[in-house]
């Protein structure tokens, strides 16, 4: 698939919706996507187009969406892959993104364009998730697997710029990258975890970016016709439903350790979030649980609204759809990781 401005627009909006409250901002996604297109031709390949002997790396962005000192430039994204290659004596044969999101669906585009490395449509996950381990495609369950990760980001003008390379277990390296994002002011570009093409085929969310692009096309077409009903058209495409339409009565938000956690109340509905929306309840009755998709939209503009963007007294619509309607990577089938998410938001998640 050839990437152009139209496809970029679809990917950013579709990814934003599939972010489920997280997955980065549309603004960052648009900026990085346009910067990538500035380097020239970008093609997104199928994993079957990549020779079996090539190694695939994951490009991501890690941080707390509500942090207000974020800065991650296109140069940071490119430097992350250069530092990775300098420290790991392996030739990179393809790039995948870690997840879908307003910013995340575009991960790897600029590195692919600038460094002429194939961009592959096989994200670690077809929706957004809060931790790097969740996007490791089950590598955390492989005994003695050694993770290699680089992280680059931060504003040098306020002494926040940082570049690191770490090596160790998935859990330890992911924690170090998260800490680096805190030091950088809230956001770093990350390159991590070389794996074989065979492993990607078995564990990734194949064609997940294409799903975001198709969803974005449906959403933007509906938005152009009637902004007020675009969320409903989106829900229909995802075999889901708009479960609520009301005013945000209360938001509890805490940014700590590189994560945003809290609750959003809309009338009798409550959403918990850990970067992404985790649970949806009405009067205490569970309606959806991560990795089901829960997403909010501004009722007036029809635009997607993330957990970092939602405001008190804003009128929003709440979408939900089952995980069965999403393209998910193997990390979303790890019961221990899903249980951890429940512990963070003080809810039992099955």
Beta strands, then each sheet from edge to edge (+ up, - down):
strand 1: 2-3
strand 2: 42-45
strand 3: 55-63
strand 4: 92-97
strand 5: 119-120
strand 6: 122-123
strand 7: 147-153
strand 8: 162-168
strand 9: 187-196
strand 10: 205-206
strand 11: 241-256
strand 12: 259-266
strand 13: 269-274
strand 14: 277-282
strand 15: 285-289
strand 16: 293-298
strand 17: 304-305
strand 18: 315-321
sheet 1: 1+ 2- 5-
sheet 2: 4+ 3+ 9- 7+ 8-
sheet 3: 6+ 10-
sheet 4: 15+ 14- 13+ 12- 11+ 18- 16+ 17-
end
